[in-house]
């Protein structure tokens, strides 16, 4: 097998170290080479890719967004190589070593990462490497996904041979800034504001109208704005650009802090999140501990202080706004 677009491998470690440290000197010190050697390898990588990876000035070296993206991939690859080498060299048991956890990007950023420090307390022996990804994931040995466990919503068929454990039910509802929510006293008022849509969940509004028992044309005449990713619609809602459909797991923290409000509450949309794994939890202690911790975190995905449905959740919004 060949990799025609792979840049010179000897340029990748110096490049990753420079991005991580933000300094050629620090990278050189870490790699036990000279400042000039690191600089040459970085420039060799830029020539190989045909792009400038750093914004240079007399006093600073700032990686471009493309550089940060590439460095993250290189770092993940080096972590995996290091793990494999350690297992081979030390003949580590299959039940030891890190778990590579794949999670849908927005759920990863807004729900999992803020809670991840708690895993160290709950299961200090379990190390998790994170990978952002969505959709089908393969655990087959002849595939190269390199994933041990994955958090996925069952909006696609799970393979029969994959172990799956339910985590929580997806509940969604319109979310926006609290000052806008105060004016949305009834779902018909949605027709007076902009609805935010995402291409990654194009039917989110239709699904919410259906789950909430409302006519799909309740927001007829409202403005519509489409954004590429789900996380962007939530950021746009927080910025006051309109109303987005927000899964409760993704907006809970923002509601608690008063950044977002849910004028009509949240309703189940018929889907659920699961932990998928290469090996079932009962056969891998790391997976079992991770699953136990995830389920403990999932317990707060449904607030205990509100009744579901558009007609009963305004009180939650107002109580949350006062806390914020």
C-alpha positions in Angstrom: 0.0 0.0 0.0 1.2 3.5 -0.8 0.2 6.9 0.6 0.9 9.4 -2.2 -0.1 12.4 -0.2 1.7 11.5 3.0 4.3 14.2 3.8 7.8 13.2 4.8 7.4 11.3 8.1 10.5 12.8 9.7 8.9 16.2 9.5 5.8 15.3 11.5 7.2 15.0 15.0 9.1 18.3 14.9 6.0 20.0 13.4 3.6 18.6 16.1 6.0 19.6 18.9 6.3 23.2 17.5 2.5 23.5 17.4 2.1 22.1 20.9 4.7 24.3 22.5 4.2 27.3 20.2 8.0 27.5 20.1 10.8 26.1 17.9 13.2 26.3 20.8 11.0 24.3 23.2 10.3 21.7 20.5 14.1 21.4 19.8 14.7 20.9 23.5 12.1 18.2 23.8 13.4 16.3 20.8 17.1 16.8 21.8 18.0 18.4 18.4 19.0 21.9 17.4 16.8 24.9 16.8 17.9 24.8 13.1 17.0 21.2 12.7 13.5 21.7 13.8 13.1 24.8 11.6 14.3 22.9 8.6 11.9 20.1 9.1 9.0 22.5 9.5 9.9 24.3 6.3 10.3 20.9 4.5 6.8 20.0 5.6 5.4 23.4 4.3 7.1 22.8 1.0 5.8 19.2 0.8 2.2 20.4 1.5 2.5 23.6 -0.5 1.0 25.7 2.3 2.3 28.0 5.0 1.6 26.5 8.4 2.7 29.3 10.7 2.3 33.0 10.8 5.8 34.3 11.6 6.9 37.5 13.1 10.0 38.7 14.9 8.7 37.6 18.3 6.0 35.0 17.7 5.2 31.8 15.8 1.5 31.3 15.4 0.1 28.0 13.8 -2.6 28.5 11.2 -6.0 26.7 11.5 -4.7 24.2 9.0 -1.6 23.6 11.1 -3.7 23.0 14.2 -5.9 20.5 12.3 -2.9 18.6 11.0 -1.2 18.6 14.4 -4.2 17.1 16.1 -4.2 14.2 13.6 -0.5 13.7 13.9 -0.8 13.7 17.7 -3.5 11.1 17.6 -1.5 8.9 15.2 1.6 9.2 17.5 -0.5 8.2 20.5 -1.8 5.1 18.7 1.7 4.1 17.6 3.0 4.6 21.1 0.2 2.5 22.5 0.8 -0.3 20.0 4.5 -0.2 20.6 4.1 -0.4 24.3 1.8 -3.4 24.0 4.2 -5.2 21.8 7.3 -4.4 23.7 5.8 -5.1 27.1 3.4 -7.8 26.0 0.6 -5.9 27.8 -2.6 -7.7 28.4 -5.5 -6.8 26.0 -7.5 -5.4 29.0 -4.9 -2.8 29.8 -3.8 0.4 28.1 -5.8 3.3 26.8 -9.3 3.1 25.2 -9.8 5.1 22.1 -13.3 6.6 22.4 -15.0 8.1 19.4 -17.9 10.5 20.1 -20.0 12.8 17.9 -18.2 16.1 17.8 -20.8 18.4 19.3 -21.6 15.9 22.1 -17.9 15.5 22.7 -17.3 19.3 23.0 -20.4 20.3 24.9 -21.1 17.3 27.2 -18.3 14.8 27.4 -15.2 16.9 27.7 -16.4 19.2 30.5 -17.2 16.1 32.6 -14.2 14.0 31.7 -12.1 15.0 34.7 -14.6 13.0 36.8 -13.5 9.8 35.1 -10.1 10.1 36.7 -11.7 10.0 40.1 -14.2 7.2 39.3 -11.8 5.0 37.4 -8.2 6.2 37.9 -6.8 3.2 36.0 -8.7 3.9 32.8 -7.1 6.2 30.2 -9.2 7.5 27.3 -8.0 8.9 24.0 -10.7 11.0 22.4 -11.6 11.0 18.7 -14.3 13.1 17.2 -16.5 11.3 14.7 -20.1 10.4 13.9 -22.0 7.8 12.0 -21.1 4.1 11.5 -17.9 2.9 13.2 -16.2 -0.4 12.4 -14.6 -2.6 15.0 -13.6 -5.2 12.5 -9.9 -6.3 12.8 -9.3 -5.8 9.1 -10.4 -2.1 9.3 -8.3 0.8 10.4 -10.8 2.9 12.5 -8.6 2.3 15.5 -11.6 2.8 17.8 -12.3 0.7 20.9 -15.6 2.3 22.1 -17.9 4.9 20.5 -20.9 7.0 21.7 -23.5 7.1 18.9 -27.1 8.0 18.5 -29.2 5.2 16.9 -30.2 7.3 13.9 -28.5 4.6 11.7 -28.5 0.7 12.0 -25.9 -0.7 14.5 -24.0 -3.8 13.2 -25.3 -7.0 14.8 -21.9 -8.0 16.1 -21.2 -4.8 17.9 -21.8 -4.6 21.7 -24.2 -1.8 22.6 -25.3 -0.4 25.9 -28.0 2.4 26.2 -26.9 5.6 27.8 -29.8 8.1 27.6 -32.8 9.2 25.5 -32.4 12.1 23.2 -34.7 15.0 24.2 -34.9 18.1 22.1 -36.5 21.5 22.2 -36.1 25.1 20.8 -33.4 27.1 22.6 -32.4 30.7 22.3 -31.1 33.6 24.4 -33.2 34.2 27.6 -34.3 37.7 26.4 -35.7 36.2 23.2 -37.3 33.3 25.1 -39.2 35.7 27.3 -41.1 36.9 24.1 -41.8 33.4 22.9 -44.8 32.8 25.1 -46.4 30.4 22.7 -45.1 28.1 19.9 -47.0 30.3 17.4 -44.6 33.1 18.3 -41.9 31.1 16.5 -43.3 32.7 13.3 -41.9 36.0 14.4 -38.3 35.0 14.7 -35.5 33.2 12.7 -35.3 29.5 12.9 -31.7 28.1 12.8 -31.1 24.9 10.9 -28.1 22.6 10.5 -27.2 20.4 7.6 -26.1 17.6 9.9 -29.6 17.3 11.3 -31.8 18.8 8.5 -35.1 17.4 10.0 -34.5 18.6 13.5 -37.3 21.1 13.5 -39.8 18.8 11.7 -39.0 16.1 14.3 -39.5 18.5 17.2 -42.9 19.7 15.8 -43.9 16.0 15.5 -42.7 14.9 18.9 -44.3 18.0 20.5 -47.7 17.3 18.9 -47.7 20.6 17.0 -48.6 21.3 13.4 -45.5 21.4 11.1 -46.6 24.8 9.8 -46.7 26.4 13.3 -43.7 28.5 12.2 -44.8 29.3 8.7 -43.5 32.6 7.6 -40.6 32.6 10.0 -37.1 33.5 8.7 -34.7 30.5 8.2 -31.0 30.4 8.4 -28.9 27.3 7.6 -25.5 26.5 9.1 -23.1 23.7 8.3 -22.7 22.1 11.7 -24.9 21.5 14.7 -22.5 23.3 17.0 -22.7 26.4 14.9 -26.5 26.6 15.2 -26.2 26.4 19.0 -23.5 29.1 19.0 -25.7 31.2 16.7 -28.7 30.8 19.1 -26.5 31.8 22.1 -25.4 34.9 20.1 -29.0 36.0 19.6 -29.3 35.2 15.8 -32.5 33.1 16.3 -33.9 29.9 17.7 -32.2 26.5 17.3 -33.3 23.0 18.1 -31.1 21.9 21.0 -30.8 18.4 22.5 -30.9 18.7 26.2 -27.5 17.0 26.7 -25.8 19.6 24.6 -27.4 22.7 26.1 -27.9 21.7 29.7 -24.8 23.5 30.9 -25.6 26.6 28.9 -29.1 26.7 30.4 -27.7 26.3 33.9 -25.4 29.2 33.3 -28.2 31.4 31.8 -26.7 31.6 28.3 -29.6 29.7 26.7 -33.2 29.2 27.6 -35.8 26.6 26.5 -39.2 28.3 26.2 -41.1 25.1 25.5 -39.1 22.5 27.3 -37.8 19.2 25.7 -39.5 16.2 24.3 -38.1 12.7 23.4 -37.4 12.6 19.6 -37.5 8.8 19.4 -33.7 8.2 19.4 -31.2 7.1 22.0 -27.5 7.3 22.7 -25.5 4.1 23.2 -22.0 3.1 24.0 -20.8 0.8 21.3 -17.7 -1.3 21.9 -15.5 -3.9 20.3 -15.8 -6.1 23.4 -18.8 -6.3 25.7 -18.4 -4.5 29.1 -18.4 -7.8 31.0 -15.4 -9.0 29.1 -13.3 -5.8 29.4 -13.0 -4.1 32.8 -12.0 -0.8 31.2 -15.2 -0.7 29.2 -17.3 -1.6 32.2 -15.8 1.2 34.3 -16.3 3.7 31.5 -19.9 2.6 31.0 -20.7 2.9 34.7 -19.2 6.4 34.7 -21.0 7.5 31.5 -24.4 6.3 32.9 -23.8 8.3 36.1 -23.2 11.4 34.0 -26.2 10.6 31.8 -28.4 10.7 35.0 -28.5 14.5 34.7 -29.5 14.5 31.0 -33.2 14.7 32.1 -33.9 17.4 34.7 -36.1 16.3 37.5 -37.8 19.6 37.9 -39.8 19.9 34.8 -42.6 18.2 33.0 -42.1 17.4 29.3 -43.9 19.3 26.6 -44.3 22.7 25.1 -47.1 23.6 27.5 -45.4 22.9 30.7 -41.7 23.8 30.5 -41.8 27.6 30.5 -41.4 27.5 34.3 -38.1 25.7 33.9 -36.8 28.4 31.6 -37.8 31.1 34.0 -36.3 29.3 37.0 -33.1 28.7 35.1 -32.9 32.3 34.0 -33.2 33.5 37.6 -30.4 31.2 38.6 -28.2 32.6 35.8 
